[in-house]
């Protein structure tokens, strides 16, 4: 620990080494909880258990809010922290980079699930439109293309 001078007053800024250590410790706990939630969500989505994954949204949102609040406090106090706790700040930065890499895996899984589900919905919609449109023949004797206006809206019930 260092007995550095307190940080100048900036709204939401950290004012002492003890407060900084408390915020950094809390951020570590929030990152651990958020990472556990994200890993659970990733596993559920990979296994096609989307309804269960959706139930994690409230917890994930609350943890994300706490994460953002702590990181904003640290950003507001960066000069003070660089003077007072440079080693702790470096360790936190390294941990944050690892955390971001793990979040990228979750984002890739969610993007894949979104693309697959969108493809399925578009395929069902196209098939329904094709079946409902009348088959007509053009001047050459070939079947005409279904006009885009012939498509019917598709309604989806999200409650199963």
C-alpha positions in Angstrom: 0.0 0.0 0.0 1.0 3.5 -0.6 0.2 6.7 1.4 -0.2 8.7 -1.8 -2.2 11.9 -1.6 -6.0 11.5 -2.1 -7.5 11.9 -5.5 -8.8 15.3 -6.5 -12.6 15.4 -6.1 -14.2 14.1 -9.2 -17.8 12.9 -9.0 -17.8 9.1 -8.4 -14.0 9.1 -8.1 -12.2 6.9 -5.6 -10.7 8.9 -2.8 -8.4 6.5 -0.9 -6.4 3.4 -1.3 -8.8 1.5 0.9 -11.7 2.5 -1.2 -9.8 1.6 -4.3 -9.0 -1.9 -3.0 -12.7 -2.3 -2.0 -13.9 -1.3 -5.5 -11.3 -3.6 -7.2 -12.2 -6.5 -4.9 -15.9 -6.0 -5.6 -15.3 -5.7 -9.3 -13.4 -9.1 -9.2 -16.4 -10.7 -7.5 -18.8 -9.2 -10.0 -16.6 -10.4 -12.9 -16.5 -13.9 -11.4 -20.3 -14.0 -11.0 -20.9 -12.5 -14.4 -18.5 -15.0 -16.0 -20.2 -17.9 -14.3 -23.6 -16.7 -15.6 -22.3 -16.2 -19.1 -20.7 -19.6 -19.1 -23.9 -21.2 -18.0 -25.8 -19.2 -20.7 -23.3 -20.3 -23.3 -23.7 -24.0 -22.3 -27.5 -23.8 -22.3 -27.6 -22.1 -25.7 -25.2 -24.7 -27.2 -27.5 -27.4 -25.9 -30.6 -25.7 -27.4 -32.1 -24.9 -24.1 -33.0 -21.3 -25.0 -35.9 -20.9 -22.6 -33.7 -21.7 -19.6 -30.9 -19.4 -21.0 -33.5 -16.6 -21.2 -34.2 -17.0 -17.5 -30.6 -15.9 -16.8 -31.2 -12.5 -18.4 -32.3 -10.7 -15.2 -29.2 -11.9 -13.3 -26.9 -11.1 -16.2 -28.4 -7.6 -16.5 -28.0 -6.8 -12.8 -24.4 -8.1 -12.8 -23.6 -6.1 -15.9 -25.0 -2.9 -14.3 -22.8 -3.5 -11.2 -19.8 -4.2 -13.5 -20.3 -1.0 -15.5 -20.7 1.1 -12.3 -17.4 -0.3 -10.8 -15.5 0.1 -14.1 -16.7 3.7 -14.4 -15.5 4.5 -10.9 -12.1 3.0 -11.8 -11.9 5.0 -15.0 -12.8 8.2 -13.2 -9.9 7.5 -10.8 -7.3 6.2 -13.3 -4.6 8.9 -12.6 -5.0 8.4 -8.8 -4.9 4.6 -9.2 -1.8 4.7 -11.4 0.0 6.6 -8.8 -1.3 4.7 -5.7 -1.8 1.1 -6.9 0.0 0.6 -10.2 0.6 -3.2 -9.6 -3.0 -3.8 -8.7 -4.2 -1.8 -11.7 -1.9 -3.9 -14.0 -3.2 -7.1 -12.6 -6.8 -5.9 -13.0 -6.1 -4.9 -16.6 -4.7 -8.4 -17.3 -7.7 -10.0 -15.7 -10.1 -7.8 -17.6 -8.4 -8.8 -21.0 -9.0 -12.5 -20.1 -12.6 -11.7 -19.1 -13.2 -10.0 -22.4 -11.8 -13.0 -24.3 -14.2 -15.3 -22.5 -17.1 -13.0 -23.3 -16.2 -13.2 -27.0 -16.9 -16.9 -26.9 -20.4 -16.2 -25.4 -21.1 -13.6 -28.1 -20.0 -16.0 -30.8 -22.4 -18.7 -29.5 -25.2 -16.2 -29.2 -24.6 -14.9 -32.7 -24.6 -18.4 -34.1 -27.8 -19.3 -32.4 -29.4 -16.1 -33.7 -28.3 -16.8 -37.2 -29.5 -20.4 -37.1 -32.9 -19.4 -35.7 -33.3 -16.6 -38.2 -32.5 -19.0 -41.0 -35.1 -21.4 -39.8 -37.8 -18.8 -39.5 -37.0 -17.4 -42.9 -37.1 -20.9 -44.4 -40.5 -21.6 -42.8 -41.8 -18.3 -44.0 -40.5 -18.8 -47.5 -42.0 -22.3 -47.6 -45.4 -21.1 -46.4 -45.4 -18.3 -48.9 -44.5 -20.7 -51.7 -47.3 -23.1 -50.8 -49.9 -20.4 -50.5 -49.1 -18.6 -53.7 -50.9 -19.8 -56.8 -48.9 -21.6 -59.5 -49.2 -19.8 -62.8 -47.4 -20.2 -66.1 -45.9 -17.4 -68.1 -45.9 -16.9 -71.9 -43.1 -19.3 -72.3 -44.9 -22.1 -70.6 -42.7 -22.1 -67.5 -43.9 -21.6 -63.9 -43.7 -17.9 -63.0 -41.8 -16.6 -60.0 -43.9 -16.0 -57.0 -44.3 -12.2 -56.6 -43.0 -10.8 -53.3 -46.4 -9.4 -52.6 -47.8 -12.9 -52.4 -46.0 -13.7 -49.1 -48.1 -13.9 -46.0 -47.0 -12.6 -42.6 -45.7 -15.2 -40.2 -46.8 -15.0 -36.6 -44.7 -16.7 -33.9 -45.9 -17.6 -30.4 -43.0 -17.4 -28.0 -44.8 -19.2 -25.2 -44.7 -22.9 -25.5 
